[in-house]
Amino acid sequence: MDPHACTPMPEGGILLDLTSCRDWGMVQDAIRRAFGFPAHYGENWDAMWDCLTDLFWVTDDHRIVVRGLDDLPPDLRAYAEPLRQVLEDLRTRCPRLRVTYC
């Protein structure tokens, strides 16, 4: 597999599981794996936005489930809070996208 290519989106939706994350590197690694970002993913919120807008579609139905965001340790939760805004901005851009937090 080409490490510079994005992995195709799964048909059933994307599960971003943050329940085992204990530092910012683990959060960014979970994001990279969940969304199938390429090896050169920059591990920051701007890079996430760039990758998402390259991957996401305006007309397709898609679902993202974010698990464990509210259960992160307080300092890590503060670091990860921009994730909500990135996904909300993506939802605005792609109205058929559903984002669920659990």
CNS distance restraints for C-alpha pairs under 8 A (distance, minus, plus):
assign (resid   3 and name CA) (resid  38 and name CA) 5.70 0.50 0.50
assign (resid   3 and name CA) (resid  39 and name CA) 5.24 0.50 0.50
assign (resid   3 and name CA) (resid  40 and name CA) 7.98 0.50 0.50
assign (resid   4 and name CA) (resid  38 and name CA) 4.84 0.50 0.50
assign (resid   4 and name CA) (resid  39 and name CA) 5.65 0.50 0.50
assign (resid   4 and name CA) (resid  40 and name CA) 6.57 0.50 0.50
assign (resid   5 and name CA) (resid  37 and name CA) 7.47 0.50 0.50
assign (resid   5 and name CA) (resid  38 and name CA) 5.17 0.50 0.50
assign (resid   5 and name CA) (resid  39 and name CA) 7.85 0.50 0.50
assign (resid   6 and name CA) (resid  36 and name CA) 5.45 0.50 0.50
assign (resid   6 and name CA) (resid  37 and name CA) 4.98 0.50 0.50
assign (resid   6 and name CA) (resid  38 and name CA) 4.93 0.50 0.50
assign (resid   6 and name CA) (resid  55 and name CA) 7.89 0.50 0.50
assign (resid   7 and name CA) (resid  35 and name CA) 7.50 0.50 0.50
assign (resid   7 and name CA) (resid  36 and name CA) 4.54 0.50 0.50
assign (resid   7 and name CA) (resid  37 and name CA) 6.63 0.50 0.50
assign (resid   7 and name CA) (resid  38 and name CA) 7.51 0.50 0.50
assign (resid   8 and name CA) (resid  36 and name CA) 7.11 0.50 0.50
assign (resid   9 and name CA) (resid  13 and name CA) 7.41 0.50 0.50
assign (resid   9 and name CA) (resid  14 and name CA) 7.49 0.50 0.50
assign (resid   9 and name CA) (resid  35 and name CA) 7.15 0.50 0.50
assign (resid   9 and name CA) (resid  36 and name CA) 7.46 0.50 0.50
assign (resid  10 and name CA) (resid  14 and name CA) 6.69 0.50 0.50
assign (resid  11 and name CA) (resid  62 and name CA) 7.84 0.50 0.50
assign (resid  12 and name CA) (resid  62 and name CA) 7.97 0.50 0.50
assign (resid  12 and name CA) (resid  63 and name CA) 7.56 0.50 0.50
assign (resid  13 and name CA) (resid  62 and name CA) 5.92 0.50 0.50
assign (resid  13 and name CA) (resid  63 and name CA) 4.68 0.50 0.50
assign (resid  13 and name CA) (resid  64 and name CA) 5.76 0.50 0.50
assign (resid  13 and name CA) (resid  65 and name CA) 7.63 0.50 0.50
assign (resid  14 and name CA) (resid  34 and name CA) 6.42 0.50 0.50
assign (resid  14 and name CA) (resid  35 and name CA) 6.91 0.50 0.50
assign (resid  14 and name CA) (resid  63 and name CA) 6.25 0.50 0.50
assign (resid  14 and name CA) (resid  64 and name CA) 4.73 0.50 0.50
assign (resid  14 and name CA) (resid  65 and name CA) 6.13 0.50 0.50
assign (resid  15 and name CA) (resid  34 and name CA) 6.29 0.50 0.50
assign (resid  15 and name CA) (resid  64 and name CA) 6.00 0.50 0.50
assign (resid  15 and name CA) (resid  65 and name CA) 4.85 0.50 0.50
assign (resid  15 and name CA) (resid  66 and name CA) 6.08 0.50 0.50
assign (resid  15 and name CA) (resid  67 and name CA) 7.29 0.50 0.50
assign (resid  16 and name CA) (resid  30 and name CA) 6.69 0.50 0.50
assign (resid  16 and name CA) (resid  31 and name CA) 6.46 0.50 0.50
assign (resid  16 and name CA) (resid  34 and name CA) 5.41 0.50 0.50
assign (resid  16 and name CA) (resid  35 and name CA) 7.87 0.50 0.50
assign (resid  16 and name CA) (resid  64 and name CA) 7.29 0.50 0.50
assign (resid  16 and name CA) (resid  65 and name CA) 6.04 0.50 0.50
assign (resid  16 and name CA) (resid  66 and name CA) 4.75 0.50 0.50
assign (resid  16 and name CA) (resid  67 and name CA) 6.08 0.50 0.50
assign (resid  17 and name CA) (resid  30 and name CA) 6.85 0.50 0.50
assign (resid  17 and name CA) (resid  34 and name CA) 7.85 0.50 0.50
assign (resid  17 and name CA) (resid  66 and name CA) 6.04 0.50 0.50
assign (resid  17 and name CA) (resid  67 and name CA) 4.74 0.50 0.50
assign (resid  17 and name CA) (resid  68 and name CA) 6.37 0.50 0.50
assign (resid  18 and name CA) (resid  27 and name CA) 6.46 0.50 0.50
assign (resid  18 and name CA) (resid  30 and name CA) 6.70 0.50 0.50
assign (resid  18 and name CA) (resid  66 and name CA) 7.42 0.50 0.50
assign (resid  18 and name CA) (resid  67 and name CA) 5.84 0.50 0.50
assign (resid  18 and name CA) (resid  68 and name CA) 5.01 0.50 0.50
assign (resid  18 and name CA) (resid  69 and name CA) 6.09 0.50 0.50
assign (resid  18 and name CA) (resid  72 and name CA) 7.61 0.50 0.50
assign (resid  19 and name CA) (resid  67 and name CA) 6.59 0.50 0.50
assign (resid  19 and name CA) (resid  68 and name CA) 4.61 0.50 0.50
assign (resid  19 and name CA) (resid  69 and name CA) 7.35 0.50 0.50
assign (resid  19 and name CA) (resid  71 and name CA) 7.14 0.50 0.50
assign (resid  19 and name CA) (resid  72 and name CA) 7.08 0.50 0.50
assign (resid  21 and name CA) (resid  26 and name CA) 5.14 0.50 0.50
assign (resid  21 and name CA) (resid  27 and name CA) 5.71 0.50 0.50
assign (resid  21 and name CA) (resid  30 and name CA) 7.94 0.50 0.50
assign (resid  21 and name CA) (resid  72 and name CA) 7.31 0.50 0.50
assign (resid  22 and name CA) (resid  26 and name CA) 6.48 0.50 0.50
assign (resid  22 and name CA) (resid  27 and name CA) 7.74 0.50 0.50
assign (resid  22 and name CA) (resid  72 and name CA) 7.51 0.50 0.50
assign (resid  22 and name CA) (resid  73 and name CA) 7.46 0.50 0.50
assign (resid  22 and name CA) (resid  76 and name CA) 7.37 0.50 0.50
assign (resid  23 and name CA) (resid  27 and name CA) 6.57 0.50 0.50
assign (resid  23 and name CA) (resid  76 and name CA) 6.42 0.50 0.50
assign (resid  24 and name CA) (resid  28 and name CA) 6.24 0.50 0.50
assign (resid  24 and name CA) (resid  76 and name CA) 6.67 0.50 0.50
assign (resid  24 and name CA) (resid  79 and name CA) 7.27 0.50 0.50
assign (resid  24 and name CA) (resid  80 and name CA) 7.82 0.50 0.50
assign (resid  25 and name CA) (resid  29 and name CA) 6.03 0.50 0.50
assign (resid  25 and name CA) (resid  43 and name CA) 7.85 0.50 0.50
assign (resid  26 and name CA) (resid  30 and name CA) 6.04 0.50 0.50
assign (resid  27 and name CA) (resid  31 and name CA) 6.31 0.50 0.50
assign (resid  27 and name CA) (resid  80 and name CA) 7.61 0.50 0.50
assign (resid  28 and name CA) (resid  32 and name CA) 6.16 0.50 0.50
assign (resid  28 and name CA) (resid  43 and name CA) 5.46 0.50 0.50
assign (resid  28 and name CA) (resid  44 and name CA) 7.29 0.50 0.50
assign (resid  29 and name CA) (resid  33 and name CA) 6.14 0.50 0.50
assign (resid  29 and name CA) (resid  43 and name CA) 7.66 0.50 0.50
assign (resid  30 and name CA) (resid  34 and name CA) 5.93 0.50 0.50
assign (resid  31 and name CA) (resid  35 and name CA) 6.08 0.50 0.50
assign (resid  31 and name CA) (resid  37 and name CA) 7.98 0.50 0.50
assign (resid  32 and name CA) (resid  36 and name CA) 5.70 0.50 0.50
assign (resid  32 and name CA) (resid  37 and name CA) 4.90 0.50 0.50
assign (resid  32 and name CA) (resid  38 and name CA) 7.52 0.50 0.50
assign (resid  32 and name CA) (resid  41 and name CA) 7.15 0.50 0.50
assign (resid  32 and name CA) (resid  43 and name CA) 7.86 0.50 0.50
assign (resid  33 and name CA) (resid  37 and name CA) 6.64 0.50 0.50
assign (resid  37 and name CA) (resid  41 and name CA) 6.17 0.50 0.50
assign (resid  37 and name CA) (resid  51 and name CA) 6.79 0.50 0.50
assign (resid  41 and name CA) (resid  47 and name CA) 6.45 0.50 0.50
assign (resid  41 and name CA) (resid  48 and name CA) 7.55 0.50 0.50
assign (resid  41 and name CA) (resid  51 and name CA) 7.64 0.50 0.50
assign (resid  42 and name CA) (resid  47 and name CA) 5.29 0.50 0.50
assign (resid  42 and name CA) (resid  48 and name CA) 7.64 0.50 0.50
assign (resid  43 and name CA) (resid  47 and name CA) 6.36 0.50 0.50
assign (resid  43 and name CA) (resid  48 and name CA) 7.06 0.50 0.50
assign (resid  44 and name CA) (resid  48 and name CA) 6.22 0.50 0.50
assign (resid  45 and name CA) (resid  49 and name CA) 6.23 0.50 0.50
assign (resid  45 and name CA) (resid  82 and name CA) 7.22 0.50 0.50
assign (resid  45 and name CA) (resid  83 and name CA) 7.32 0.50 0.50
assign (resid  45 and name CA) (resid  86 and name CA) 7.45 0.50 0.50
assign (resid  46 and name CA) (resid  50 and name CA) 6.23 0.50 0.50
assign (resid  47 and name CA) (resid  51 and name CA) 6.16 0.50 0.50
assign (resid  48 and name CA) (resid  52 and name CA) 6.00 0.50 0.50
assign (resid  49 and name CA) (resid  53 and name CA) 6.04 0.50 0.50
assign (resid  49 and name CA) (resid  86 and name CA) 6.51 0.50 0.50
assign (resid  50 and name CA) (resid  54 and name CA) 6.29 0.50 0.50
assign (resid  51 and name CA) (resid  55 and name CA) 6.26 0.50 0.50
assign (resid  52 and name CA) (resid  56 and name CA) 5.74 0.50 0.50
assign (resid  52 and name CA) (resid  90 and name CA) 7.77 0.50 0.50
assign (resid  53 and name CA) (resid  57 and name CA) 7.89 0.50 0.50
assign (resid  53 and name CA) (resid  90 and name CA) 7.56 0.50 0.50
assign (resid  56 and name CA) (resid  94 and name CA) 7.57 0.50 0.50
assign (resid  57 and name CA) (resid  94 and name CA) 6.68 0.50 0.50
assign (resid  58 and name CA) (resid  93 and name CA) 7.07 0.50 0.50
assign (resid  58 and name CA) (resid  94 and name CA) 4.76 0.50 0.50
assign (resid  58 and name CA) (resid  95 and name CA) 7.23 0.50 0.50
assign (resid  58 and name CA) (resid  96 and name CA) 7.36 0.50 0.50
assign (resid  59 and name CA) (resid  94 and name CA) 7.29 0.50 0.50
assign (resid  59 and name CA) (resid  96 and name CA) 6.87 0.50 0.50
assign (resid  60 and name CA) (resid  96 and name CA) 6.54 0.50 0.50
assign (resid  60 and name CA) (resid  97 and name CA) 7.77 0.50 0.50
assign (resid  61 and name CA) (resid  96 and name CA) 5.05 0.50 0.50
assign (resid  61 and name CA) (resid  97 and name CA) 5.76 0.50 0.50
assign (resid  61 and name CA) (resid  98 and name CA) 7.90 0.50 0.50
assign (resid  62 and name CA) (resid  96 and name CA) 6.73 0.50 0.50
assign (resid  62 and name CA) (resid  97 and name CA) 4.92 0.50 0.50
assign (resid  62 and name CA) (resid  98 and name CA) 6.33 0.50 0.50
assign (resid  63 and name CA) (resid  97 and name CA) 5.73 0.50 0.50
assign (resid  63 and name CA) (resid  98 and name CA) 4.72 0.50 0.50
assign (resid  63 and name CA) (resid  99 and name CA) 5.88 0.50 0.50
assign (resid  63 and name CA) (resid 100 and name CA) 7.83 0.50 0.50
assign (resid  64 and name CA) (resid  97 and name CA) 7.69 0.50 0.50
assign (resid  64 and name CA) (resid  98 and name CA) 6.23 0.50 0.50
assign (resid  64 and name CA) (resid  99 and name CA) 4.79 0.50 0.50
assign (resid  64 and name CA) (resid 100 and name CA) 6.32 0.50 0.50
assign (resid  65 and name CA) (resid  99 and name CA) 5.85 0.50 0.50
assign (resid  65 and name CA) (resid 100 and name CA) 4.78 0.50 0.50
assign (resid  65 and name CA) (resid 101 and name CA) 5.89 0.50 0.50
assign (resid  65 and name CA) (resid 102 and name CA) 7.36 0.50 0.50
assign (resid  66 and name CA) (resid  99 and name CA) 7.50 0.50 0.50
assign (resid  66 and name CA) (resid 100 and name CA) 6.13 0.50 0.50
assign (resid  66 and name CA) (resid 101 and name CA) 4.80 0.50 0.50
assign (resid  66 and name CA) (resid 102 and name CA) 6.31 0.50 0.50
assign (resid  67 and name CA) (resid 101 and name CA) 5.94 0.50 0.50
assign (resid  67 and name CA) (resid 102 and name CA) 4.94 0.50 0.50
assign (resid  68 and name CA) (resid  72 and name CA) 6.49 0.50 0.50
assign (resid  68 and name CA) (resid 101 and name CA) 7.83 0.50 0.50
assign (resid  68 and name CA) (resid 102 and name CA) 6.42 0.50 0.50
assign (resid  69 and name CA) (resid  77 and name CA) 6.72 0.50 0.50
assign (resid  69 and name CA) (resid  80 and name CA) 7.58 0.50 0.50
assign (resid  69 and name CA) (resid 101 and name CA) 7.50 0.50 0.50
assign (resid  69 and name CA) (resid 102 and name CA) 7.79 0.50 0.50
assign (resid  70 and name CA) (resid  77 and name CA) 6.80 0.50 0.50
assign (resid  71 and name CA) (resid  77 and name CA) 7.72 0.50 0.50
assign (resid  72 and name CA) (resid  76 and name CA) 6.03 0.50 0.50
assign (resid  72 and name CA) (resid  77 and name CA) 5.21 0.50 0.50
assign (resid  73 and name CA) (resid  77 and name CA) 5.92 0.50 0.50
assign (resid  74 and name CA) (resid  78 and name CA) 6.25 0.50 0.50
assign (resid  75 and name CA) (resid  79 and name CA) 6.43 0.50 0.50
assign (resid  76 and name CA) (resid  80 and name CA) 6.09 0.50 0.50
assign (resid  77 and name CA) (resid  81 and name CA) 5.95 0.50 0.50
assign (resid  81 and name CA) (resid  85 and name CA) 7.53 0.50 0.50
assign (resid  82 and name CA) (resid  86 and name CA) 6.24 0.50 0.50
assign (resid  83 and name CA) (resid  87 and name CA) 6.20 0.50 0.50
assign (resid  84 and name CA) (resid  88 and name CA) 6.01 0.50 0.50
assign (resid  85 and name CA) (resid  89 and name CA) 5.98 0.50 0.50
assign (resid  86 and name CA) (resid  90 and name CA) 6.22 0.50 0.50
assign (resid  87 and name CA) (resid  91 and name CA) 6.09 0.50 0.50
assign (resid  87 and name CA) (resid  99 and name CA) 7.40 0.50 0.50
assign (resid  88 and name CA) (resid  92 and name CA) 6.25 0.50 0.50
assign (resid  89 and name CA) (resid  93 and name CA) 6.33 0.50 0.50
assign (resid  90 and name CA) (resid  94 and name CA) 5.95 0.50 0.50
assign (resid  90 and name CA) (resid  97 and name CA) 8.00 0.50 0.50
assign (resid  91 and name CA) (resid  95 and name CA) 5.48 0.50 0.50
assign (resid  91 and name CA) (resid  96 and name CA) 7.48 0.50 0.50
assign (resid  91 and name CA) (resid  97 and name CA) 5.61 0.50 0.50
assign (resid  91 and name CA) (resid  98 and name CA) 7.12 0.50 0.50
assign (resid  91 and name CA) (resid  99 and name CA) 7.63 0.50 0.50
